Every structure is written in C-alpha cells, then in structure tokens.
Amino acid sequence: MLDDLGYDDSDSPAIGLVPAGISWDEVHDHLKIAHSPLLVEPDDGGEYAGAYWSGARMVVARELGTDQEQALEEFRELLHERGEA
C-alpha cells in the first residue's frame, strides 16, 4: 500500500495523487487492495496517467495531459464513461 497519498475529492470519485518516482508495481499493489482510482504524476516532464481497478486487473489511461487539474478532469470523465465511478 502507498502511504500518505494526497487525494483530490473536489468531485466524484475521489482520486489518489501518486507522486513521481513510484513504480507501476507499487501502483498495482495499492489498487489491488484499495480499488480507488489513482492519478500518477509523470516522470521527466511526461504526461499524467490514471490507473484504476476493473474486475480483476489494473487499467491504465495514459496521455491525460501535463497539467494536473486537466488530467484529473479527463480521468474523472473517462471513469464515468466506463462506468467505473
């Protein structure tokens, strides 16, 4: 489990904010237990990615943009469209 995550709960669903430098294995392990969506900060100026648990696997939504607020908005929209929110 990832400790001390920040959360954006300004809209539904609340999304955990994963800092840069956390491995995808750690994200996977956290989602496997917590099942709450996560926004993963990019390394080296890349784009944010969203990760969520669906059924029995982790799904990653890439290329959500370089701005955190924009990425949160796009990720929430995607979660609602896929019935994951």
N, C-alpha and C positions, 0 to 999 in steps of 0.2 A: 504494500500500500504506500502511496505517496503521502507524505506528511506535510502539513502546513500549506496546503494549496489555498490560493485565493479563489474566490467564487464571484462570478457576476450573476446576481439574482435580480437584475433590474427588469427582467422579463422572464417568461416561462419558456423552456425549462431553465433552471439554474445550471450554469456551465462552469466547471472547474478550469482554472487557468494554470497550465503547466509551463514552468519556466524553461528557457533554452537549456540544453545540456542533459535533459532527462532522456534516457534511451526508450526506444519503442517497446522493448521488452518490459520495462518498468511501467509504461503506459498500459500495455496489455494486461499485466498482472493486476494493476489497480482496477481496470474496467471489469475484469473477470470477477472481482469481489464486489465493487461498489456499484457498477452498472449505471453510473451517472456520466453524461457526456463531458468530454474534455476538449479544450482548445489548447493546442500545442504551439508554443512560441517557436518561431523559426530560428535555426542556427545560421549564422553568417549572412544575414540580410535576406533570407528567402521569404517564402510566404507561409502564413499560418495554415495549420491543418486541424481539422476537427476529428475526433475519434469517439465512437460510441459502441455499445454492446448491442448486438441484434441476434436474437436466438441463442446460438452457442459460439458466436465468433465476434471479433472486433472488426468494425468497418471504419475505414479512414477516408475522410473527404479532404482532398488536397486542394491547393491553389485557392484559398479563401481570401487572399489579398495580403498586403503588407501592413495594413492598419488594423489594430486590434478591434476597434469598435465596428468597422466594416466587416471584419471576419466573424465577430460574434453575431451580427445581424444576418449575414449569409448562412452561417451554420444553423442558427435557430430556424430560419426559413426552410432549409434543407430537412431538418429534423421533423418539422411539421408536415412537409410534403410527403415524407416517407412514413408518416405515422409513428414516429419514434418520440414524440413529445407529448 
